[in-house]
């Protein structure tokens, strides 16, 4: 795909098609993300090949609990972001606009490293990956040739064009649904809630395995009403089998005066989600043991502690007791 189109109102401007901001840029202007630029001919992704964070992680750290459990994922990010969350835990790279171009790594080199380290997937994470989608796409194409899967860990603010382009290429996504308050999204995060909700439905429609994370921030998004509204949205628009990770906040970046999320608050949110009949609800960032149970017979299918899988009773994607399929992507 082309990552831009000409402006209908000003022929000298290009519209960036990477995210839902659809920045309209004049020559030499950079978008909200700080890393995509109108160079006079096209929108150039300035961070292409320039990785700022690079690690081997358990897939459970993304978090993805129903996608190749127990496997390793090569995780990478660049600098820049299309949001400006006050509590960002990766603000050192996400809010950075200076690009270190002293090192370049090609998509093929990244795939080779992933294979050498025994990874089964490559995850685009740490900062917002839709802003470096041209790079992520080329890595994913190479990965697909070598039997590796690809994962997006994202704020869900992709453009509809990018989500369509991902179809058949990106295998799974964990999307942050940061709040259910439109004003909070607009004023504190820099996004549009309705666009995120539409994109979640779009991801699901395109057959990309989807899991959702909500960081529970005290006094910001942790009211019972808001939690219930998120649970209802998931149930009514995505289905009760989409996993929801409710994660603990700790003070960071510009939100240093708020307390950590209490276990009681997390458990309360969990109970609300279960009241709304969501089948797979998990508590994260607090060392809580998260297990997956068969929603048919109650058999404990996957036992986890922190990011480690302690026991695994899924056989060819099915419960080993009643044979009901478990929703997700599992090893054969």
C-alpha positions in Angstrom: 0.0 0.0 0.0 1.0 3.7 -0.3 1.2 5.2 3.1 -0.1 8.6 1.9 -2.4 10.4 -0.5 -2.6 13.9 -1.8 -4.7 16.4 0.0 -8.0 17.3 -1.7 -7.8 20.9 -0.5 -4.1 21.7 -1.0 -2.1 19.9 -3.7 1.2 20.7 -2.0 0.2 18.6 1.1 0.2 14.9 1.7 -2.1 13.0 4.1 -0.3 10.3 6.1 -2.3 7.1 6.1 -0.5 5.3 8.9 -2.8 6.2 11.8 -6.2 7.6 12.6 -4.9 11.2 13.0 -4.5 11.3 9.2 -2.0 14.2 9.5 -2.1 16.6 6.6 1.5 17.6 6.1 3.2 20.2 4.0 6.7 19.6 2.6 9.3 18.9 5.4 6.5 18.8 8.0 6.4 15.9 10.5 3.3 14.3 11.8 1.9 14.1 15.4 4.1 11.0 15.9 7.3 12.9 15.2 8.7 10.3 12.9 6.8 10.4 9.6 7.6 13.3 7.3 6.5 14.7 4.0 9.8 14.8 2.1 8.3 16.5 -0.9 7.6 13.2 -2.7 6.1 10.9 -0.2 5.6 10.3 3.5 8.9 9.0 4.7 9.1 6.8 7.8 12.2 8.3 9.5 12.6 5.4 11.9 12.7 2.6 9.3 15.6 0.3 10.3 16.4 2.2 13.5 15.4 0.2 16.5 15.5 1.7 20.0 14.4 -1.3 22.0 15.2 -4.9 21.3 14.5 -7.9 23.6 13.5 -11.6 23.7 10.3 -11.8 25.8 7.8 -14.5 26.7 4.7 -14.0 24.7 2.8 -13.7 27.9 4.5 -10.4 28.6 2.8 -8.7 25.6 0.3 -9.8 27.2 -1.0 -12.5 24.9 -2.4 -15.5 26.8 -4.2 -17.4 24.0 -1.4 -17.1 21.4 1.3 -19.7 21.3 1.5 -20.0 25.1 5.0 -20.5 26.5 6.8 -19.3 23.4 9.4 -16.6 23.0 8.9 -13.5 20.9 11.5 -11.1 19.6 10.2 -7.7 20.7 11.2 -4.4 19.1 10.3 -0.8 19.0 11.5 2.5 17.6 11.0 6.1 19.0 7.9 8.2 18.7 4.2 7.8 19.4 0.9 9.2 18.1 -0.5 9.5 21.7 0.9 11.4 24.7 -0.2 9.4 27.8 0.9 11.0 31.1 1.6 7.6 32.6 3.5 6.0 29.8 5.9 3.4 31.1 8.1 3.6 27.9 8.1 7.4 27.7 11.9 7.4 27.2 11.3 6.2 23.7 7.7 6.9 23.0 8.0 10.6 23.6 11.5 10.9 22.1 11.7 12.7 18.8 15.5 12.5 18.2 16.3 9.5 16.0 19.6 7.7 16.4 20.5 6.8 12.9 24.0 5.5 13.7 22.8 1.9 13.5 20.6 0.3 10.9 19.1 -3.2 11.0 17.3 -4.7 8.0 14.1 -6.8 8.2 16.1 -9.9 7.1 18.6 -9.4 9.9 15.8 -9.1 12.5 14.2 -12.4 11.3 17.5 -14.2 11.4 18.1 -13.1 15.0 14.6 -14.3 15.9 15.2 -17.7 14.4 18.6 -18.0 16.0 17.1 -17.2 19.5 14.3 -19.8 19.1 11.5 -17.3 18.8 8.2 -18.2 17.3 7.0 -14.7 16.6 8.2 -11.1 16.3 6.3 -8.4 18.3 6.1 -4.8 17.4 5.8 -3.1 20.8 7.3 -0.7 23.4 6.2 2.4 21.4 3.2 2.6 19.0 3.9 0.3 16.0 1.5 1.8 13.6 3.8 4.8 13.2 6.6 2.4 12.0 4.3 0.1 10.0 6.3 0.3 6.8 9.2 -1.2 8.7 7.0 -3.7 10.6 5.3 -4.8 7.4 8.6 -5.6 5.7 9.8 -7.6 8.8 6.5 -9.4 8.9 6.8 -10.4 5.2 10.2 -11.8 5.8 9.0 -13.5 9.0 6.1 -15.2 7.1 8.6 -16.7 4.6 10.5 -18.3 7.5 7.5 -19.6 9.4 7.4 -16.9 12.1 4.2 -15.1 13.2 3.8 -11.4 13.8 2.3 -9.5 16.7 1.1 -5.9 17.2 1.0 -4.4 20.7 -0.8 -1.2 20.1 -3.0 1.7 21.3 -5.5 0.8 18.5 -5.1 4.0 16.6 -4.2 2.5 13.3 -5.8 3.9 10.1 -8.5 1.7 8.6 -6.1 1.3 5.6 -3.4 -0.2 7.7 -5.7 -2.6 9.5 -6.9 -3.9 6.1 -3.3 -4.1 4.9 -2.5 -6.3 8.0 -5.0 -8.9 7.1 -3.2 -12.2 6.5 0.1 -10.7 7.6 -0.3 -9.7 11.3 -1.4 -12.8 13.3 -2.3 -11.3 16.7 -2.7 -8.0 18.4 -3.0 -6.8 22.0 -4.8 -3.5 21.9 -5.0 -1.0 24.8 -8.5 0.1 25.5 -7.3 2.8 27.9 -10.7 4.2 29.0 -14.3 4.4 28.1 -14.5 8.2 28.5 -14.3 10.2 25.2 -13.1 13.4 26.9 -10.3 11.5 28.8 -9.1 10.0 25.5 -9.1 13.4 23.8 -7.6 15.6 26.6 -5.2 13.2 28.4 -4.2 10.7 25.7 -4.5 12.5 22.4 -6.9 10.2 20.7 -10.5 9.6 19.8 -12.3 6.8 21.7 -14.8 6.1 18.9 -12.0 5.5 16.4 -10.4 3.0 18.8 -13.7 1.2 19.3 -14.3 1.0 15.6 -10.7 -0.2 15.1 -11.2 -3.0 17.6 -14.2 -4.3 15.7 -12.2 -3.9 12.4 -9.3 -6.0 13.8 -11.8 -8.7 14.9 -13.5 -8.7 11.5 -10.2 -9.1 9.7 -9.4 -12.3 11.5 -6.5 -11.0 13.6 -6.4 -12.8 17.0 -7.3 -10.0 19.5 -6.7 -9.6 23.2 -7.4 -6.3 25.0 -5.6 -4.6 27.9 -6.9 -1.9 30.2 -4.4 -0.3 32.6 -6.5 0.5 35.6 -5.4 4.0 36.7 -6.8 5.1 40.1 -9.3 8.0 39.9 -8.8 8.1 36.1 -10.6 5.1 34.6 -11.4 2.7 37.5 -15.0 3.5 38.4 -17.4 0.6 38.4 -19.5 2.2 35.7 -16.6 2.6 33.3 -15.3 -0.9 33.9 -18.7 -2.3 33.2 -19.1 -0.2 30.1 -15.8 -1.7 28.8 -16.9 -5.2 29.6 -20.2 -4.7 27.9 -18.5 -3.3 24.8 -16.3 -6.3 24.6 -19.2 -8.7 25.1 -21.6 -7.0 22.6 -19.1 -6.1 19.9 -16.2 -8.5 20.1 -17.6 -11.5 21.9 -17.2 -13.1 25.3 -14.2 -15.1 24.3 -11.9 -12.2 23.6 -9.4 -12.1 26.5 -9.4 -9.0 28.6 -6.2 -8.1 30.7 -6.9 -5.7 33.5 -3.5 -4.4 34.6 -2.1 -2.6 37.5 -0.8 1.0 37.2 2.4 2.1 38.9 3.4 5.8 39.0 5.5 6.9 36.0 6.3 9.8 33.7 4.0 12.7 34.6 1.6 10.7 36.9 3.9 10.3 39.9 1.4 11.3 42.6 -1.2 8.7 42.0 -1.1 5.4 44.1 -0.5 2.0 42.6 -3.6 0.1 41.6 -4.7 -2.0 44.6 -5.3 -5.7 44.3 -8.8 -5.1 45.7 -9.5 -2.7 42.8 -8.2 -5.2 40.3 -10.3 -8.0 41.8 -13.4 -5.8 41.8 -12.9 -5.1 38.1 -12.4 -8.8 37.5 -15.7 -9.6 39.2 -17.6 -7.0 37.1 -16.2 -8.5 33.9 -17.3 -12.0 35.1 -20.7 -10.6 35.9 -20.9 -9.5 32.3 -20.1 -13.1 31.3 -16.6 -12.6 29.8 -14.9 -16.0 29.7 -11.3 -15.0 29.8 -10.4 -12.2 32.3 -6.8 -11.8 33.6 -5.2 -9.6 36.2 -1.8 -8.3 35.2 1.3 -6.3 36.5 0.9 -7.5 40.1 2.3 -11.0 40.2 -1.2 -12.6 40.3 -1.5 -16.2 39.2 -3.5 -16.2 36.0 -5.0 -19.5 34.9 -7.2 -20.3 31.9 -10.1 -22.6 32.5 -12.3 -24.4 30.0 -15.6 -22.5 29.8 -17.4 -25.8 29.2 -16.1 -28.2 31.9 -14.0 -26.0 34.1 -10.8 -27.9 33.5 -7.6 -25.9 34.2 -6.0 -25.7 30.8 -3.1 -23.3 31.3 -1.5 -22.4 34.7 0.6 -19.3 34.8 2.8 -17.5 37.3 4.1 -14.1 36.3 5.1 -14.7 32.7 5.8 -18.5 33.0 3.5 -21.3 31.9 3.5 -23.8 34.7 1.2 -26.4 33.2 -0.4 -26.8 29.8 -3.4 -29.1 29.0 -4.4 -27.9 25.6 -4.3 -30.6 22.9 -4.5 -29.4 19.3 -6.3 -26.3 20.5 -8.8 -28.3 22.5 -9.5 -29.0 26.2 -7.8 -32.3 27.0 -10.8 -33.3 29.1 -14.0 -32.4 27.2 -12.4 -31.7 23.8 -14.1 -28.3 23.5 -11.9 -25.9 21.4 -10.1 -23.1 23.3 -10.3 -19.8 21.5 -6.9 -18.6 20.3 -3.9 -19.7 18.3 -2.1 -22.7 19.8 0.6 -25.1 18.8 -0.5 -28.4 17.2 
